Amino acid sequence: MPSLSKRRRRAQLLALQLGIVLGLLSAVSVVILVFEDHRTQEVAFERVHTVAVQMASQEAVRMNLGTPGATEVITPIADLATSVSGVHYVTVADINGIRVAYPDPARIGEQVSSDHDQVREGESFRGTEIGPQGVTLRAKEPVWFNGKVVGTVSVGILQSEIRGELLEIVGDVAPWILGAAALGTVASALMAYMVRRRIYGVEPEAVAGLLQSQQALLFSVHDGVVGVDLAGRLTLVNDEARRLLGLEGDVVGARAADVLDPSLHAQLGSEAAGAEETQYVLSGERILLATRREALANGKSLGRTLTLQDRTELEATLRELKGQRSLADALSSQAHEFANRLHVLSGYLSFGVPGEAAEYLERISGAARGVDAGVLKDPALTGLVGANAASAREAGVRLLVDPESGTAPRWRADEDTLTVVGNLLSNAIEAAGDGGTVRLLVNAGMDQVSICVEDSGPGISPDEVEEIFRRGVSSKVGLGTNHGIGLALVDRVIRRRAGSVSVDTGKLGGARVRAEWTMPGNEAERIA
């Protein structure tokens, strides 16, 4: 039954297409027939009028009309004009309306059958009248001689002959019309077949339902969805994708390279083996989790889709949680370490050697020196540096805050400052490795913020400096990791703040990254 219903719907669609084709052809045919009918009548009127004018202007007709021998002179001329021009008849009458020349010799000398009064007054006539042989298209002209009307000339052609000519034209055009109908039928069937192939066999009445379902699905999900065809043009962008990518206006149909962030476009266009793995990418200053898939239909690729999930807030939360966990682990370890140190001090004192106890205190207090985040004054920045210091200790890295650091009394670290410091410290601690050192210098005044982080790691060659700030995609994927994202995010924050970031070699032997930007006027006034 479903197959029968499908065939019936296809037959109805084909019948509709054929009806349209045949209807248009019929309308065109009617227009052609009306036009040709009008044209043939105009040609007939021109013919009879020309014959009438020429007959009335003949010198022999003008001189002999009204004389006793008019019939013998004028009849041969009228017969010749009839045969040459192809008209049905040529009638010549005197001023009294008596026929002098007529196709039927037996009726010569009779009164004309139509009204010639208007013509005898010197006027021309052109129209359709009913004569002895039927409806005719006629032209009547006065015959002038010595300034007077001496008779009339009437030339006619049967309307049935005009219809016959029209039928001949229809017979000539009919094969072309039938051929066009046949060609239109074949073209309609072929078009219906091609349309079904393009919509993958979906029936026309199901297309609207599919479109509604697609729109309802894609614009209700919480993930961003971007579709790109084989030509690299956007075919689909849902509302969430517009929000995440900061897109405005109608971008469907635009080139993906002109609209998307370079990192997103690189993932869409990549042919690498791991291109379809879930990856972290940057769009503006958002950290997105992107998954690319091939769009397939009947085993044929139609383009690619990209699903996007916002991980900006999650990454910030995970970094903060990681810092708190590291700090808690460090405090737990230090609690055991402090207990052991107290036992050592108790031993020294119980044996009555206070001098050695004092030397031991000096040694452990010197070993504990390092991070003095209190010079930064700002609570949020101090907590961030303290959390990174705990992470550094766990990694065997010594984190130092340069004593020359300082902040204005009322200055408070904003989200951009915390982002820059957090990412620079994370990268430096990872680069320094076990046994390494990282130094942080922060100077925040009324009108400018300067942050410098250096490490004792292998450093960054000048050829790689531009690349590390451009890179925003990494194959190391997992929640809580954003390899390749940190420095790129720092660069985008600094560019937005109209600042600068530079990389060179520091005193510790590794990379030194310096970021600076100017405070907005209203914020500087608030601090002052």
Secondary structure, 3 states (H helix, E strand, C coil): CHHHHHHHHHHHHHHHHHHHHHHHHHHHHHHHHHHHHHHHHHHHHHHHHHHHHHHHHCHHHHHHCCCCCHHHHHHHHHHHHHHHHCCCEEEEEECCCEEEECCCHHHCCCECCCCCHHHHCCCCEEEEEEECCEEEEEEEEEEEECCEEEEEEEEEEEHHHHHHHHHHHHHHHHHHHHHHHHHHHHHHHHHHHHHHHHCCCCCHHHHHHHHHHHHHHHCCCCCEEEEEECCCEEEEECHHHHHHHCCCCCCCCCEHHHHCCHHHHHHHHCCCCCCCCCEEEEECCEEEEEEEEEEEECCEEEEEEEEEEECHHHHHHHHHHHHHHHHHHHHHHHHHHHHHHHHHHHHHHHCCCHHHHHHHHHHHHHHHCCCCHHHHCCHHHHHHHHHHHHHHHHCCCEEEECCCCEECCCCCCCHHHHHHHHHHHHHHHHHHCCCCEEEEEEEECCCEEEEEEEECCCCCCHHHHHHHHHCCCCCCCCCCCCCCCHHHHHHHHHHHCCCEEEEEECCCCCEEEEEEEECCHHHHHHHC
